[in-house]
Amino acid sequence: MSDLPRKAVTRTAKLATLPLGFAGRATWGLGKRIGGKSAELVARELQQRTADQLFKVLGELKGGAMKFGQALSVFESALPEEIAGPYRAALTKLQEAAPPMPVRTVHAVLAERLGEEWRELFLEFEDKPSAAASIGQVHRAVWHDGRQVAVKVQYPGAGEALLSDLAQLSRFARLLGPLIPGMDIKPLITELRDRVSEELDYALEAESQREHAAEFADDPDVVVPEVVHQGEQVLVTEWIDGIPLSEVISDGTPEQRDRAGQLLARFLFSGPARTGLLHADPHPGNFRLLPPAASDEDGTDGDDGESGAGGELRLGVLDFGTVDRLPGGLPGTIGEALRLTLEDDAEAVYDLLREEGFVKESIDLDPDAVLDYLLPIIEPAAMDEFTFTRSWMRDQAARIADPRSPAHQLGKQLNLPPSYLLIHRVTLSTIGVLCQLNATVRLRDELEAWLPGFAAEPFIPEQQGAAEPVDS
């Protein structure tokens, strides 16, 4: 019933065709010579072939291989610019596109999950998918009550494929690592594998989406489509038009970039405070830039994403398959540590990090050195507004990845507690997208409004790392 290559040996053979060994060594060489004249050592043609093959293999496999590619795509900002171009185009494709399932397979899944008379549920159904991603593809349709809907159909065998791919990719982690300086690939793959069961569970996804849709129903800035129907391998939600964030990244106006960046930061920090959930899959394929609400009321389509006189651009949010449950919002430790770092209180920052397990009891570090390590990373929070750029991201990655730098040596001694792992990845991914957007963002405003502990109020230890939402 499925066209997914299910046998582990078949999928492993495909993964083995990825030319990442050579690409990784070449990338690492460029990383060490980022300021020199030896970028010519890696031929442009070879890079393009590597990028094309990366997209072809990961896209064909879908499953965990493509999920990994999507996760990797938000970190392309950290690649040295000399090689980023070819990979950028290939990885961007993975954010929204993959070879689709045959029509007969789609119909078979719908018949099995919605009943043999599934067509009676729809006034119209487009057989050609509008998007195809790692575990399912989306079809545009008209529900029987006239609503425009998105029908998400899970690939048969997707769970088996996900687990198989991620198990095999962990074997390639050493070769994949140099593609993203300063990032340990193996924990990323492990964490993706741990989330597989959640993402395959459309009932859980529907519940998370309903909670977000209810909370953001009247929000002027963020749009979450309503859930219309949910089955075991089928999820029907309201359709939203708009510009995919990947297109804003490639061709957006300065206004679109800045607005998308501001709203992305707002959603990242306000979501947990308002819903107790953290949207944990922030790659650009899951977001749309929408016209102002006033444009919709005036009967104009506004699909060009340009703001009009009636309001400002909005952010549409899709795919709630991966979320982190944070009943009290983001941990107050994060906000308090940020605030104390900006206040140059090295001792207080160090004590807090040790208390929360970021510094293990067996490790002794210089508090001033820890402060020096953190300050460049949190620069965006220190300013009224900050322009996120790929060059800034590359500088941070290079500083942490260079074995000769004090930051690298100190970073190796820090610990990331398991409860912070997903929050850390989501934050890094969001920053990666902001850098791709080249957006100027008032990040400090969002932190003061939504991040517990960042404003002047004291952090309450009894809440065990979770603070009450902060009024906006």
PyMOL commands that set and color helices and strands:
alter all, ss='L'
color gray80, all
select helices_A, chain A and resi 8-16+20-32+38-41+44-61+63-73+76-78+81-93+103-114+118-121+158-171+173-179+185-194+196-200+202-215+245-251+254-275+284-286+293-297+332-342+346-356+367-374+379-382+390-401+406-411+418-437+443-450+461-463
alter helices_A, ss='H'
color red, helices_A
select strands_A, chain A and resi 122-125+131-132+136-143+148-154+222-223+227-230+234-238+243-244+277-279+287-290+314-317+323-325+386-387+440-441
alter strands_A, ss='S'
color yellow, strands_A
deselect
rebuild
show_as cartoon
